[in-house]
Amino acid sequence: MTVYWAPLLHIYQPPTQDANVLKSINKECYEPLFSILSDYDIAKITLNVNAVLIELLIENDLFPTIDLLKDLVAESKLEITGNAKYHPILPLIPKKEAYHQIEINEELIKREFGNSWQRKGFFPPEMAISPKIANYIQELGYKWVIQSGIAFPGEQYKIDWPLNLIYNTENGLQLFFRDDILSNKISFKNTTAKEFVNDIKNLHKNKQKQDSDTYIITAMDGETFGHHIKNYENIFLKRVLDIILREDDIQMSFISNLDSKFPISDQKIIPKESSWSTTGQDLANGIFYPLWNHPNNKIHVYYWKMVRSLTQLMDLTDGIDFTDNWEAKNYHTTARWFYDKSFCSDTTWWANPPNLWSPNMIYKGIILLIKAALNAHLALLKANIRKGEGYFDAILYYHGLILMEIASMSQYPKNKR
């Protein structure tokens, strides 16, 4: 029996990230992690790197890391997935903005990786999936999408995801599910390299025929290795690679290659709305994206009210006739620049006290909304359009409520990401 291990790593930093923090993460994680992979011919890792991170690396002259990535892709040790540029929670934003975020991500990835990049796999930010997002991804020409194991439409509380079959949606999009248990063991340092290899060899052994091949997908933040857990790229990942070198019954595989090794099920399925931070209890309560849109979190509620009002403003500016009105056009262009960035998931992610709490990171995201709203409002004024004043006033109102909520909740301790 052969076990195909298909690891996926996700690396991302928000557009609001401090340059010194980025350089520290690059030194602790990105450079050493990718340098290790370059030493192993067996390495096959599916990588999501959001285009905003590529831009940040370029802006901060961190070209050796970009060169490492390009070399690994050229050597067929990395395959790059599609994504949404500024890491929005795709099910929570308008369809046209979801498409826009995916398309501007592709523009930069194609520019940097050229003809070596194709639309194959897609990593939705935070693995936030829904049936409509699966449809969007298929409509744009992607072959498969990765999601959390909890998205597999089995019994509500049953821990179960495919090991030897591949499932499609009705429209033909391949659905892959990460092993949540093994992935979280790695992410939270609850396993050793030897234990992990034994786990993937013996996983569900009693449920599989002895001669049946299986596949295991693990997925986590790439920053786990070296940034979140110091030296973890050496004490875990390098040791796993060394062990696999000596194993005949374990092979690494890109997720894109699994359909050449495993049959496609005749059963068509629909993924559950969820993310890789969603629990079974969250699903039971109808809270599908709890760290970004929780009904009991006032900052989340006010943030999304701001976003909805801003979207109405932006829709109005899209209808302006910019002929001979360069001022309105410049304000509109500036508004779009901030609007795109304002969808980054960090604003609401950091608003989950006490463990995920950073007033400054929350407010950095809110400022993007305010700057987009101001410039959209000015574009409308320059075009003599007054319809947007109510939306602009609503944004300012909810901005004030968020500030008061941040102040009242700041009794909670901050948590380092």
N, C-alpha and C positions, 0 to 999 in steps of 0.2 A: 504494500500500500504506500502511495506517495502522498505526502501532505504538501500542498502548495500554499506557502505563506505569502500573502499579498499585503505588505505594509503600506500605509498611506500616512504622510506627514503633511501638516498644514502650517505654513508660516505666514505671519501677517503682523503688521503694526499699523496703528491708526494714523490718519493724516495729521492728527494733532500731537503726535509723539515728539517728545523732546529729543533734539539731536544727540545730546550726550547719552541719553538712555538707549537710543538706537545703536550708537557706536559700542556701547557696553554689551548689548545683546549680540551684536555681530561678533564681537571678540570672544564672548563666552560660549556662543552657540553656533551661529551660522558657519563661520570659517572652520572651526574644528570639526563640526558635524560633517560638512561636505568634504573636508579633507580626508576623513576616515573612509567615507564611501568610495573615494577615488582609489583607495588601496585594495579594493575587493572586486574581483571580476564577477563574483556571484551576485553582487548588489543589483537589486531590481526594486526600486521604490517609486511609488506613485506620489508625486508632490503637488500640492496646491501652494502656489505663491501668488498672493493677490498683487495686481498691477501697482497698487499704491505703494507696496513695499519695494518693488523694483524702482519706482520713482524716488522713494526716500533714499535708497542705496546710491542711486545716481547723484542725487542732490548733495549727498554727504561724502562723495568721492570714495565710496566703498566698492570700487570696481573689481578688486580681486575676488570678492564674493560672487559677483555677477559672472565673472570669467569661470569660476569653479562650477557654477550652475550650468553654464553653456557647455563646458567640457563634459560634465556628467551626462547631459542630454545627448551630446554627440557620441558618447561611448555607450549609449543605451543602458545607462544605470539609473536614470531618472526619466519618468514621463510626466509631463506637465498637464494638469487638468484645467478646464475652464472654471471661471468663477465670476463674481460680481466685484467690480473694482474696489469700491470703498467699504466692502464687507457689510452690506445691509442685511437685515432679516427679510429675505425675499417675500415670504408670504404676507408680510405686513405693509408692503409698499405697493403703489399703483402698478398695474401691468406695464404701462409704457416706461415707467422708471426702472422696473426690473429688467426689461429688455435693454434699456439704455445702459444700465450698470454692467450688464454682461457684455454688451458690444464694445464699450470703452475699455473694458478689461482685455478683450480680444485684441483690440488695436495695439496696445502696448506689448502684449505677449508676442504677437506676430512680429512686431518691429524688432524685439530683442532676440527672439529665437528663430525667426525666419521660417523657411519651408519645413523645418524640423517639427514645427508645431501644427497639429490638426485638431479639429473638433472630435474628440473621442469621449473622454470622461468629464464629468462635471461634479464639482464639490460645492454644494450650496453653503454659504457661510453659516457656521455653527450647526451644520447638518440640518438646518431648518427646512423641512420639506412639507409639502401638501400636494394633493392631487393636481391643483392648478399649476403649481411650480413644476411638477413633473411634466405637465403638458407644455409649458413654456420651453423647457429644456429640450424636449423632443422637437418642437416646432423650429427651434434654432439650429437643429441638425446634429445634436449630440447623440452619441451611441448609448451611453450609460450614465447613471447618477449613483452616487454613494449616499447612504443615510445611516442613521443609528439603527442598531438591532431592534430597538423598541418600535420602530416604524413598520416592522414586518407584521402583516395583518393576521396574526394568529389569535389565540386566546388572550384576553386583556392582560392578565398578570403572568402568563406563561413566558419563560425565558427561552426563546426558540427563534432561530434564524437559519437560513439554508447553509448546508455544508457540502452538498454534492449536486445541487441543481441551480440553475439560473432562471429567475423569473422575469417576465416582461409585463409592461402595462398593455392595455388594449391597443395603443398606438405604436407599440414596438420598442419602447424605451427599456433597456435592460436595467434592472434594479439590483444593486448590490448593498449588502447590509454588513456593517462592522460588527465584530464580536465585542459587545459592550463590556463583558466581564474581563476578558483578557486585556482589552485596551485600557480599562481603568486600573487594572493591576499594575500595568506598566506606568501609566501616568502618575499614579500615587505611590510608586516605589514599593508595591506590595508583592513583588516577585523578584527573583534573581534570574540571571541569564539561563542557568541550568534548569531552574524550575519552569521557566517559560517554554523552553524547548521541549521539556517533558510534557507540558500541558498541550502543546499543539500536536504532539505525537499521539497522545492518549485521549484527546478530547472526544467525548461521545463514542468512545471505543466500543462500548456495549451496544450502541445503536447502529453501528456500521458493520457491513460485511468485512471480513479480514482483508479481502482483495479490493475493497472499494476505495478509490482516491477521494480525498476531501480537500476543501480549501478553507483557509482562515484569513479573514481580513481584519487587521488591526488599524486603528486610526486615532491620531492624537495631535496636539500641537507640537510642531518641531521644536519649539522653544523649551519643551520638556527636557531636552538633552543639552545640558550645560547652563541654561539660564534658570529655569524653575528648579532643577535639581543639578547641583554643581557636579561636573565631571561625569555626568550620567552617560554621555556619548561613549566614554571609555569603559565605565564599570558595568554598563548594560549592553548597549548596542554593539560595541566592538566585540565583546565576549560572545554575544549571540552569533555574530557573523563567524567568529572563530570556531564555535561549536558546529554550526551548520556546514562548514567546510569539511568536517569529518563525518557528516551524516549522509547516507545514501538515500534515505527515504524522506528528505525534506528539500524542497526547491523553492527559491524565491520567484515571485512572478509579478509582473505588472497586472493591475486589475483588468486592463484592456485585453490581456491575453487569456483570461480565464475561460472565455466562451469557446476557445479552441480546445479546451481540455475537459469541459463539463457540458452535459446536455442541457437544452433549454426545455423548461417545463411547458406543457400544454396549457396549464392553468394561468390565466391572466389575473393580476392582482393590482390593488390600489394601495399605495403606502399610507400609513396613518400620519395625520398631522402631528409633528413632533420635532424635537431637536436632540442633539446629543447631551443636553442637560435636562431633558424631560423625563420624569419618573412615571411609573404606573399610576400612582395616586394623582399626579397632574392630569394624566389622560382621563381618569375617572371624573375629575372635577372640571373637565373641559378647558383646562389651562395648558395650551399646547407649547407656548414659548415663554416659560415662567420668568426667566431672567431678563426678558426684554419687554414683556407686555403682560404684567400681572395685574389683575383688576383691583387688588388691594394695595397696590403700590402707587401712591399719588403722583410721584415723579413720573412714572411710566404713563399714567393717565394724562397728565398735563402735557408731557412731551408729544404724545401722539395727537393730541388736540392741536398743538402748535404745528405739527407736520401737516395735518389735514388743511389747516388754514393757509399754510405756506404753499401747499400744492394748488389750492384755488388761486392764490396770487400768481403763481408761476403759469398756470393755465391761461390767465388773463394776459400776461405779458407775451405769451406765445402768439397771441392774436394781434399784436401791434404791427402796424405797417411802418417798418423802419426806413422806408424810402425818405431820404433827405432829413432824417432825424437821428443823427449819429449819437447824440447824447442819450436818447432812450435806448438805442442799440447797445451802447457801452454799459449802461446800467444793467440791461438785461443779460449781457454776457457775464458781467461780474456776479449777478444773482445766480446764474446757472452754475458758475464755478463753485460758489459756496453751497448751493443747494445739493449738488452731487455729493460733496463731502459730508453734508449734514446727516446722511442716512447711515453713517458708520455705527455699528452696533455698540460701540464702547460707551456711548452716552448713557444708555439705559442699563448696560451690563454693570457699570460701576455704581449704580443706584440700588444696590441690594445689600443694605446693612444687616448685620455688622461685618460679615466676612468680605463682601465685595463692595467697598465703600470708598469713594474718592471724590469729594466735592469739586476739586479742581478739574478732574477728568470729566465729570458731568458737565461742568460749566463750559469747558472748552467746546463740547459738542453743542451746547445751547447757543453759544456765541456764533457758531456757524449758521444756525437757523436764523438768528437775529440779523446777521450780515446779509444773508440771502433775502430775507424779508425787506430790509431797508432798501436794498438795491432794486428789488422787484417793484416796491412801492414808488421809488423815484422814477423808474422807467415808465410806470403808468402815469405819473404826474406830468412827465415831459411829453407824454402822448395825449395829455388832456383827458385821461380816462379816470373817473372817480369811483368806479365800481369796486375797487379793491380796498377802500378805506376801512370797511368793516372787518375784513380779514386781517388787515394790518393791526387794527386795534385789538383784535382777539389774540393775536400773537403776543403783543406787548402785555396783555392781561395775564395770559398763562405763564409768560416769562416771569412776571412778578410772583405768581403763586409758586413756581418752582424755586425761586430764590428763598421764599419764606419756608418752603418745605425742606430745602437743603439746610437752612439755618437750624430748624427745629430738630432735624435728624442727626446733626453733626455731633451729638453726644456719643455716637457709636465710634469705636476705634477704626482707624484706617487699616486696610489690608494691602500688602504689597502684591502686585501681580507678578 
